[in-house]
Amino acid sequence: MSHTVAKLHESSFSLYRSVLGDEAWARLAPEVRRLHGGSPRVAFGELSVRRGAGWWARMLGAILRLPPAGRRPVSLEVVEEAGVEAWTRDFDGYLLASRQSVKPRQGASPMLCERFGPLALDFRLRACGGALVFVHVASHLALGGLRLRLPRWLSPRVRACASADEDDGVAICVCVDVPGVRPLLRYEGCLR
């Protein structure tokens, strides 16, 4: 595993803090707050990547240009502009990019919206034992200003968690299931 330590700079804006709220933000481990707070951020590590088996999983993985299975060196760069964070994950030359923003809700806590091209995923964020837990709520097809909610039987399901590890890094685990493919993609390991 790479032990390169990147400097994480904090700006006054924190997307994750604005979604979680100050009280829940304070319950996160310091390493998790550093990775999810401020901009720009850069981290490095090594992740174990698993891909789904079968022709449907292989076809979807190829279309989406997902990283192949195996242990991969990874870099993460996060840049914030006007309240939107651009997350670029480089799995040894295979890029996985998304844009994250706050999704306000009338009379309820805001959610995190993560967009991968036309696919928008909505998450509630939770602070549990110092870890940041992503609770996937809904998926939408987003075309311009139009958002069409995908029915559950067609929607990908995402499970994710970021927690402090014993070496002052952040252990992450992300699992993406698609109907008929379990999992489509899973990656886990540590970022510093």
HELIX and SHEET records of a PDB file:
HELIX    1   1 LEU A   15  LEU A   20  1                                   6    
HELIX    2   2 ASP A   22  ARG A   27  1                                   6    
HELIX    3   3 PRO A   30  HIS A   36  1                                   7    
HELIX    4   4 TRP A   55  ILE A   63  1                                   9    
SHEET    1   A11 LEU A 146  ARG A 149  0                                        
SHEET    2   A11 ALA A 131  LEU A 143 -1                                        
SHEET    3   A11 LEU A 119  CYS A 128 -1                                        
SHEET    4   A11 ALA A 108  PHE A 116 -1                                        
SHEET    5   A11 TYR A  94  ARG A 105 -1                                        
SHEET    6   A11 VAL A  84  PHE A  91 -1                                        
SHEET    7   A11 GLY A  70  GLU A  81 -1                                        
SHEET    8   A11 ARG A  41  ARG A  51 -1                                        
SHEET    9   A11 VAL A 181  LEU A 191 -1                                        
SHEET   10   A11 VAL A 170  VAL A 178 -1                                        
SHEET   11   A11 ARG A 157  ALA A 164 -1                                        
END                                                                             
